[in-house]
Amino acid sequence: MATWAPLTTRIEFVVELARRLHEYGTAAPRLEAAINLVAERLDLSCDVLSTPTSIVMSFSDRTNGEANLAEITQVVRLSPGEVNLKRLCIVDEIADRVIDGRLDLTEGHRQLRQIGRQPASRLSRTTMVGAYGVASATVATILLTDWAGVATAGAIGVLTGLIALSAEKRPNIAAAFEAICALVATLVATLVAVYLVPIQVRSVVMASLIVLLPGMALTTAVRELSSQHLISGTARMAGAIAALLKLAFGTVAATQLCTLVGLVPPNTVTVPVPPWSEWLAVPIAAVSFAVIFRSPLRHYGTVICAVVLGYLCTRIGGAYVTAGFGVFLGGLVLGATSNVFARAFSRPGALIREPGIILLVPGSVGFRSLSFVFERDVMLGLDTGITLVTLLTALVGGLLFGDLLVPPRRKL
C-alpha cells in the first residue's frame, strides 16, 4: 500500500500533485482541500498554503504518532496557473488510482511529472488560435453588434491568438501581453470603422478581448476572500486588477493615438444582427470555450451543455427579476450541477463549473469601469464599478449556495 512507502516518496507525490493542480488552474480552497485529503490517505500530516504564485507545504509522518513539529517543509515557486481541463482530469485520475492502491506511488509520481513535459502539438496550437477568433465573433453576436462588427471581432480574435502564441516564448511580450492586444484591437477596429465599414468600435473591442478579460480571476479572488483564504484572494485580486489596468491602458492609448492623427470613427447607426443569431452563437461559443479550456474531447458535450445552461439561467433570471439575480441563479445552478456531476461520474466538477460561468463573469464590466476612469469620466466609472461588485457578489454567492445545496464530495 502507498502508506508503507518511505516518507520522502509520499511527500514527493503530494508535492508534485499540488504543483500540477496549481498549474492547471485549481483555486486555493479546492487545492488545499484536495492536498489535505490525499495527504491524510497517505498517512501524512500536511499544512498547506496556496497562493497564485507559490505553495508552501509542511509535512510530518502520522505513522510515527502525533507530531507537534513538521519534519519537512517544501516551498514551491510557480507562475499563476491556467485552466486546462484535460490535464486536470488526468491528474485527478492518477491521484484516485494511487489512493485506491491501483497505482504504485513511484509510478504515480512519474506520471504526474510526465504530464508537465508534454508540449502542445502544432494542431492544438492552430486550433487554439481559431478558437480565439470564434469566441470573439460569437460574443460580438451575443452583444448584438452588426455583421461587419462580428467579422471584425473574429479577425481581431485571431490576431490575439497569434500574439498569445508569440508571448509563450518571449517574456518581454508576455509582460505587456494584455496592453499589446488591447492596443492592436482598438487600432484595427478604428481603422475598419474609418476606412471600410461603420461598426460599433467599443462593442467590437470588448468582444475581441473577451478571452483576456480576468473575470474568472476576479470571481475566484472574491470566492477565496469569502472563504477566508485572504492571502491568495488578495494576491489574485491584485493580479486581476493589474490585467484590467493593462487592457484599459492599451485601449485608451490606441484611442488617443487615433484621435491625434485624425482617425475618428463616424457616429452612424448600424443594423444589429437578428435576435435569433444570439441563440445560434451561444453553443458555437461553447465549443470555442471547450477548446480554450482544453477540455477532453469526450467531454465536449458536457462543456457545451454547461455553457448553455449557465447562459439560460442568467437570461431567464435577468428577464424576470434583475441582472444580479440572473447571475446568482446561474452560479447556483452551475455550482450544484458540477457537484452532482462529480459525484455521479467521478470526474472533476470543474468540467462544468469553469466553462459554465465564463459568460456570467463580469470581467467586461470591470474593463469598462477602468476605461471610463482613464477617460476622466470618474462618476460613470464608479457607477460601473459598483455594478461590477454587485455582479461578483451575486456570482460568488450563487456558487457558495450551490455547494451548500449539493455538498462537494470531490474537492476538484
WOVENTA-V589980 format. One record per residue. SS is DSSP state (a for helix, b for strand, c for the rest). PHI is phi in whole degrees, -180 to 180 (999 if undefined). PSI is psi in degrees with one decimal (NA if undefined). Layout:
BEGIN
ss: [SS & SS]
phi: [PHI & PHI]
psi: [PSI & PSI]
END
This chain:
BEGIN
ss: [c & a & a & a & c & c & a & a & a & a & a & a & a & a & a & a & a & a & a & a & a & a & a & c & c & c & c & a & a & a & a & a & a & a & a & a & a & a & a & a & a & c & c & b & b & b & b & b & b & b & b & c & c & b & b & b & b & b & b & b & b & a & a & a & c & c & c & c & c & c & c & b & b & b & b & b & b & c & c & c & c & c & c & c & a & a & a & a & a & a & a & a & a & a & a & a & a & a & a & c & c & c & c & c & a & a & a & a & a & a & a & a & a & a & a & a & c & c & c & c & c & a & a & a & a & a & a & a & a & a & a & a & a & a & a & a & a & a & a & a & a & a & c & c & c & c & a & a & a & a & a & a & a & a & a & a & a & a & a & a & a & a & a & a & a & a & a & a & c & c & a & a & a & a & a & c & a & a & a & a & a & a & a & a & a & a & a & a & a & a & a & a & a & a & a & a & c & c & c & c & a & a & a & a & a & a & a & a & c & c & c & c & c & c & a & a & a & a & a & a & a & a & a & a & a & a & c & c & c & a & a & a & a & a & a & a & a & a & a & a & a & a & a & a & a & a & a & a & a & a & a & a & a & a & a & a & a & a & a & a & c & c & c & c & c & c & c & c & c & c & c & c & c & c & c & a & a & a & a & a & a & a & a & a & a & a & a & a & a & a & a & a & c & c & c & c & a & a & a & a & a & a & a & a & a & a & a & a & a & a & a & a & a & a & a & a & a & a & a & a & c & c & a & a & a & a & a & a & a & a & a & a & a & a & a & a & a & a & a & a & a & a & a & a & a & c & c & c & c & a & a & a & a & a & a & a & c & c & c & c & c & c & a & a & a & a & a & a & a & a & a & a & a & a & c & c & c & a & a & a & a & a & a & a & a & a & a & a & a & a & a & a & a & a & a & a & a & a & a & a & a & a & a & a & a & c & c & c & c & c & c & c]
phi: [999 & -65 & -71 & -86 & -70 & -59 & -58 & -64 & -66 & -66 & -67 & -58 & -65 & -65 & -64 & -67 & -63 & -62 & -60 & -70 & -62 & -65 & -61 & -101 & 90 & -78 & -70 & -56 & -61 & -73 & -64 & -64 & -65 & -65 & -66 & -62 & -66 & -65 & -61 & -64 & -66 & -96 & 59 & -121 & -95 & -134 & -108 & -124 & -127 & -110 & -128 & -61 & -125 & -164 & -136 & -117 & -133 & -117 & -121 & -144 & -89 & -75 & -70 & -95 & 95 & -68 & -116 & -83 & -120 & -71 & -88 & -139 & -124 & -118 & -119 & -116 & -95 & -137 & -85 & -55 & -78 & -124 & -64 & -137 & -67 & -64 & -71 & -63 & -64 & -65 & -61 & -62 & -68 & -62 & -61 & -63 & -68 & -68 & -63 & -78 & 84 & -82 & -136 & -63 & -62 & -65 & -67 & -62 & -63 & -64 & -67 & -63 & -67 & -67 & -60 & -71 & -96 & -82 & -75 & -72 & -75 & -64 & -64 & -67 & -67 & -65 & -62 & -64 & -62 & -63 & -65 & -59 & -65 & -65 & -61 & -65 & -65 & -70 & -66 & -61 & -67 & -62 & -77 & 59 & -80 & -86 & -64 & -64 & -66 & -62 & -64 & -64 & -62 & -63 & -64 & -66 & -61 & -64 & -60 & -63 & -63 & -66 & -65 & -62 & -64 & -66 & -71 & -63 & -113 & -128 & -59 & -67 & -76 & -61 & -65 & -113 & -58 & -63 & -65 & -63 & -63 & -65 & -62 & -64 & -60 & -68 & -63 & -65 & -63 & -67 & -63 & -64 & -67 & -83 & -106 & -110 & -150 & -64 & -140 & -84 & -58 & -62 & -66 & -66 & -63 & -60 & -68 & -70 & -102 & -57 & -69 & -92 & -66 & -82 & -63 & -64 & -66 & -62 & -64 & -63 & -62 & -65 & -67 & -66 & -64 & -69 & -99 & 69 & -91 & -71 & -65 & -64 & -63 & -67 & -64 & -68 & -63 & -63 & -65 & -66 & -65 & -62 & -64 & -63 & -63 & -66 & -64 & -64 & -63 & -61 & -67 & -66 & -63 & -66 & -63 & -67 & -64 & -64 & -64 & -63 & -96 & 86 & -96 & -117 & -61 & -70 & -86 & -118 & -86 & -103 & -90 & -69 & -66 & -64 & -58 & -65 & -66 & -61 & -76 & -79 & -73 & -61 & -66 & -67 & -61 & -62 & -63 & -65 & -68 & -61 & -70 & -64 & -83 & 55 & -71 & -59 & -58 & -70 & -107 & -59 & -61 & -63 & -63 & -62 & -63 & -65 & -63 & -65 & -62 & -62 & -68 & -62 & -62 & -66 & -67 & -66 & -64 & -69 & -73 & -100 & -127 & -140 & -62 & -62 & -67 & -61 & -65 & -60 & -63 & -62 & -64 & -62 & -64 & -69 & -62 & -68 & -65 & -64 & -71 & -63 & -61 & -64 & -68 & -76 & -114 & 52 & -129 & -58 & -65 & -61 & -60 & -101 & -68 & -68 & -71 & -65 & -95 & -63 & -86 & -100 & -66 & -90 & -64 & -66 & -67 & -64 & -63 & -65 & -61 & -69 & -62 & -63 & -65 & -62 & -87 & 71 & -96 & -66 & -63 & -66 & -64 & -65 & -62 & -68 & -63 & -64 & -61 & -59 & -62 & -63 & -68 & -61 & -63 & -64 & -67 & -64 & -60 & -62 & -64 & -67 & -69 & -63 & -66 & -72 & -69 & -128 & -57 & -72 & -81 & -103 & -79 & -95]
psi: [160.2 & -30.1 & -14.1 & -8.1 & 156.8 & 156.2 & -45.5 & -34.0 & -42.9 & -40.2 & -40.8 & -41.4 & -45.1 & -41.5 & -43.7 & -36.2 & -45.6 & -40.7 & -46.0 & -40.7 & -41.8 & -44.7 & -31.7 & 24.0 & 20.1 & 130.9 & 158.7 & -46.8 & -42.8 & -37.6 & -47.6 & -40.5 & -41.8 & -43.2 & -41.0 & -39.3 & -46.4 & -43.4 & -39.6 & -40.2 & -25.6 & 15.4 & 44.1 & 142.1 & 125.4 & 126.7 & 118.7 & 138.3 & 116.7 & 133.0 & 169.1 & -18.0 & 6.2 & 161.6 & 131.2 & 126.1 & 132.0 & 129.7 & 148.4 & 153.9 & 117.8 & -18.5 & -15.9 & 12.3 & -178.3 & 129.8 & 128.4 & -25.7 & 147.2 & 142.9 & -35.5 & 136.2 & 131.2 & 133.8 & 120.7 & 121.2 & 126.7 & 158.5 & 155.6 & 134.5 & 161.5 & 143.8 & 123.8 & 93.0 & -33.9 & -49.9 & -31.4 & -39.6 & -40.3 & -44.3 & -43.5 & -41.1 & -40.7 & -44.6 & -42.0 & -42.7 & -35.6 & -45.4 & -38.9 & -6.9 & 6.5 & -11.2 & 131.9 & 145.0 & -42.2 & -41.7 & -37.4 & -41.5 & -41.0 & -41.5 & -36.7 & -43.3 & -34.3 & -31.8 & -43.4 & -13.3 & -2.8 & 112.3 & 154.5 & 137.5 & 164.0 & -36.2 & -44.2 & -35.6 & -41.6 & -42.7 & -36.5 & -41.8 & -43.7 & -36.6 & -35.7 & -45.9 & -44.0 & -42.1 & -43.1 & -44.1 & -41.7 & -37.1 & -37.2 & -36.4 & -42.6 & -33.9 & -1.1 & 45.9 & -176.5 & 170.7 & -35.6 & -38.0 & -37.5 & -45.6 & -41.5 & -43.6 & -40.1 & -43.0 & -41.7 & -36.2 & -40.2 & -42.5 & -40.2 & -40.7 & -40.1 & -39.7 & -37.5 & -40.5 & -40.1 & -34.9 & -20.4 & -34.1 & 4.9 & 98.7 & -32.3 & -32.9 & -39.4 & -35.8 & -33.5 & 25.5 & -50.6 & -42.3 & -40.5 & -46.0 & -42.8 & -39.6 & -48.4 & -43.6 & -46.0 & -40.1 & -46.5 & -44.6 & -39.7 & -42.9 & -40.1 & -43.3 & -32.3 & -43.2 & -22.3 & -69.6 & 142.4 & 133.1 & 164.8 & 94.7 & -47.0 & -44.6 & -38.5 & -43.9 & -42.7 & -45.0 & -39.5 & -21.3 & 9.5 & -36.2 & -25.6 & -16.2 & 128.1 & 43.9 & -39.0 & -40.7 & -40.8 & -43.7 & -44.5 & -39.7 & -45.7 & -37.9 & -39.6 & -40.9 & -40.6 & -23.6 & 17.9 & 20.4 & 74.3 & -40.0 & -50.2 & -43.6 & -42.0 & -43.6 & -42.3 & -37.6 & -42.8 & -40.4 & -39.9 & -42.3 & -38.3 & -41.4 & -41.8 & -39.8 & -41.6 & -40.6 & -46.1 & -40.9 & -44.6 & -40.9 & -47.0 & -40.2 & -42.9 & -39.8 & -44.5 & -36.3 & -43.5 & -41.1 & -37.0 & -37.0 & 8.2 & 17.3 & 90.7 & 118.3 & 139.2 & 147.3 & 81.5 & 151.5 & 125.4 & 157.0 & 114.8 & 161.1 & 153.5 & 150.6 & -32.3 & -24.0 & -24.9 & -42.7 & -19.8 & -32.9 & -32.6 & -51.4 & -32.1 & -40.7 & -37.5 & -38.6 & -43.8 & -36.6 & -34.0 & -38.4 & -46.0 & -39.1 & 2.4 & 49.3 & 147.6 & 141.8 & -36.6 & -13.1 & 12.8 & -40.8 & -39.7 & -45.3 & -44.0 & -45.3 & -36.6 & -44.1 & -45.7 & -40.5 & -46.8 & -41.2 & -40.7 & -44.9 & -40.7 & -43.8 & -42.5 & -47.5 & -38.6 & -33.1 & -35.1 & -18.5 & -99.5 & 167.5 & -39.6 & -41.3 & -36.9 & -43.1 & -41.5 & -45.2 & -42.1 & -44.3 & -40.1 & -50.5 & -44.0 & -38.9 & -45.9 & -42.5 & -38.7 & -36.6 & -38.3 & -43.1 & -44.0 & -39.5 & -42.3 & -38.0 & 3.3 & 44.7 & 156.7 & 132.7 & -13.9 & -22.3 & -29.6 & -41.4 & -47.8 & -54.1 & -26.9 & -32.6 & 4.5 & -35.3 & -0.9 & -27.5 & 136.7 & 43.0 & -35.6 & -31.4 & -42.9 & -38.0 & -44.3 & -38.5 & -48.2 & -33.6 & -42.4 & -39.0 & -43.0 & -32.2 & 12.2 & 13.3 & 73.8 & -42.5 & -43.5 & -35.7 & -42.2 & -40.1 & -42.8 & -35.9 & -38.8 & -38.8 & -40.2 & -48.1 & -39.8 & -46.7 & -39.2 & -45.1 & -41.7 & -43.0 & -46.9 & -40.5 & -41.6 & -44.0 & -40.4 & -41.2 & -30.4 & -42.1 & -31.2 & -37.9 & -44.5 & 96.1 & 135.8 & 120.5 & -37.4 & 141.2 & -17.7 & NA]
END
